[in-house]
Amino acid sequence: MPDTDAAISMPPVPRTTGVRLEGKRAIVTGAGSRAAGIGNGRAAATLFALEGARVLLVDRELEAAEETRALILEERPEAEVEVFEGDVTDEESCAAMVRTAVDGWGGLDILQNNVGVGLSEGSVVDTDLDQWDMVQEVNVRSMVLTGRHAVPPMVGSGGGSIINISSVGALRPRGMTAYSTSKGAVIALSQAMAADHARQGVRVNCIAPGPMYTPMVYAGGMDEERRTSRREASALGIEGTGWDIGLAAVFLASDESRYITGLVLPVEGGMLLRGPSR
Ligand SMILES: NC(=O)c1ccc[n+]([C@@H]2O[C@H](COP(=O)([O-])OP(=O)(O)OC[C@H]3O[C@@H](n4cnc5c(N)ncnc54)[C@H](O)[C@@H]3O)[C@@H](O)[C@H]2O)c1
């Protein structure tokens, strides 16, 4: 177990087999991390590549995606990873990212929609409506835009797997109403897409991360007390990392989950089981 802050924010890369995603072509949005460390998108993109997929690392911050590519190549020098600078709130960007993958690799098998923003303290009474719209745009509309362009080539390749990142905030709201609403919409969108495209061979599932210790939450500063309370929120009493999300994503991306679609998979150490002890 790591025992320093630095070690915990850079948790070791999990062991991989190198073959679970062999031959697959993947896009991961938000494949960088907003600060040093292992975010959910960086973890998924890295594990996809280490499991043999060709991966397009999409991020609006080129440098963040380049850092992910460097991590991947350090672990697996023969990995095929490309970086794409784009903003998933922009439809032309979404179309171009899909074209890049399809033109380069002849098709698309996996799309992981990881981009999401949290910044949304407040109830409907005190929420800022411009901020409300922005949160829905980044967290939900972006997944509509990427899906619109990714589904047709996936169908053309005989099917595929889409993984959307929701949050336990959708299932256990806690004072971030715009965020909770957007992440609930991600669940509904995923299930609607799963129903719409099942007969075309496209599976659509959702991961609901719990209180992971990732750059998204510690970049703005997190004191030890808050970090401990987040860890203690899980029934297991352990801290989740980006790798926990990435490992779940590998399963949903792979043919191991061929009979699973429309699933909401909480990855939260049993946080949702918690309630009053008596
Ligand atoms: N960490 C947690 O505790 C937690 C809990 C629940 C859900 N989540 C979800 O996990 C996802 C975030 O994961 P992360 O750890 O990779 O986050 P992150 O904030 O580190 O973001 C990853 C990357 O997304 C990029 N990005 C942001 N907006 C973009 C846009 N419009 N277009 C393209 N790229 C963009 C950023 O530049 C960054 O490099 C979000 O959907 C978030 O809601 C996180």
PDBQT file of the ligand as one rigid body, heavy atoms in Angstrom, charges set to zero:
ROOT
HETATM    1  N1  LIG A 301     -13.234  11.853  -9.210  1.00  0.00    +0.000 N 
HETATM    2  C1  LIG A 301     -14.397  11.616  -8.673  1.00  0.00    +0.000 C 
HETATM    3  O1  LIG A 301     -14.529  11.526  -7.449  1.00  0.00    +0.000 OA
HETATM    4  C2  LIG A 301     -15.596  11.438  -9.561  1.00  0.00    +0.000 A 
HETATM    5  C3  LIG A 301     -16.763  10.981  -8.982  1.00  0.00    +0.000 A 
HETATM    6  C4  LIG A 301     -17.884  10.799  -9.781  1.00  0.00    +0.000 A 
HETATM    7  C5  LIG A 301     -17.812  11.043 -11.146  1.00  0.00    +0.000 A 
HETATM    8  N2  LIG A 301     -16.659  11.495 -11.686  1.00  0.00    +0.000 N 
HETATM    9  C6  LIG A 301     -16.663  11.744 -13.142  1.00  0.00    +0.000 C 
HETATM   10  O2  LIG A 301     -15.464  11.302 -13.757  1.00  0.00    +0.000 OA
HETATM   11  C7  LIG A 301     -15.212  12.117 -14.898  1.00  0.00    +0.000 C 
HETATM   12  C8  LIG A 301     -13.901  12.875 -14.759  1.00  0.00    +0.000 C 
HETATM   13  O3  LIG A 301     -12.869  12.093 -14.723  1.00  0.00    +0.000 OA
HETATM   14  P1  LIG A 301     -11.338  12.610 -14.724  1.00  0.00    +0.000 P 
HETATM   15  O4  LIG A 301     -10.817  12.132 -13.426  1.00  0.00    +0.000 OA
HETATM   16  O5  LIG A 301     -10.708  12.121 -15.960  1.00  0.00    +0.000 OA
HETATM   17  O6  LIG A 301     -11.457  14.224 -14.729  1.00  0.00    +0.000 OA
HETATM   18  P2  LIG A 301     -10.544  15.458 -15.085  1.00  0.00    +0.000 P 
HETATM   19  O7  LIG A 301     -11.225  16.651 -14.568  1.00  0.00    +0.000 OA
HETATM   20  O8  LIG A 301      -9.132  15.201 -14.664  1.00  0.00    +0.000 OA
HETATM   21  O9  LIG A 301     -10.694  15.571 -16.670  1.00  0.00    +0.000 OA
HETATM   22  C9  LIG A 301     -10.044  14.843 -17.647  1.00  0.00    +0.000 C 
HETATM   23  C10 LIG A 301      -9.802  15.714 -18.847  1.00  0.00    +0.000 C 
HETATM   24  O10 LIG A 301     -11.008  16.210 -19.455  1.00  0.00    +0.000 OA
HETATM   25  C11 LIG A 301     -10.629  17.323 -20.238  1.00  0.00    +0.000 C 
HETATM   26  N3  LIG A 301     -11.815  18.091 -20.640  1.00  0.00    +0.000 N 
HETATM   27  C12 LIG A 301     -12.627  18.844 -19.854  1.00  0.00    +0.000 A 
HETATM   28  N4  LIG A 301     -13.602  19.386 -20.589  1.00  0.00    +0.000 NA
HETATM   29  C13 LIG A 301     -13.413  18.965 -21.872  1.00  0.00    +0.000 A 
HETATM   30  C14 LIG A 301     -14.099  19.204 -23.093  1.00  0.00    +0.000 A 
HETATM   31  N5  LIG A 301     -15.171  19.982 -23.139  1.00  0.00    +0.000 N 
HETATM   32  N6  LIG A 301     -13.645  18.585 -24.219  1.00  0.00    +0.000 NA
HETATM   33  C15 LIG A 301     -12.551  17.800 -24.177  1.00  0.00    +0.000 A 
HETATM   34  N7  LIG A 301     -11.852  17.567 -23.046  1.00  0.00    +0.000 NA
HETATM   35  C16 LIG A 301     -12.276  18.142 -21.912  1.00  0.00    +0.000 A 
HETATM   36  C17 LIG A 301      -9.698  18.081 -19.308  1.00  0.00    +0.000 C 
HETATM   37  O11 LIG A 301      -8.825  18.922 -20.043  1.00  0.00    +0.000 OA
HETATM   38  C18 LIG A 301      -8.958  16.955 -18.578  1.00  0.00    +0.000 C 
HETATM   39  O12 LIG A 301      -7.660  16.727 -19.108  1.00  0.00    +0.000 OA
HETATM   40  C19 LIG A 301     -16.296  13.168 -14.961  1.00  0.00    +0.000 C 
HETATM   41  O13 LIG A 301     -17.325  12.779 -15.826  1.00  0.00    +0.000 OA
HETATM   42  C20 LIG A 301     -16.755  13.214 -13.511  1.00  0.00    +0.000 C 
HETATM   43  O14 LIG A 301     -18.028  13.762 -13.375  1.00  0.00    +0.000 OA
HETATM   44  C21 LIG A 301     -15.563  11.705 -10.930  1.00  0.00    +0.000 A 
ENDROOT
TORSDOF 0
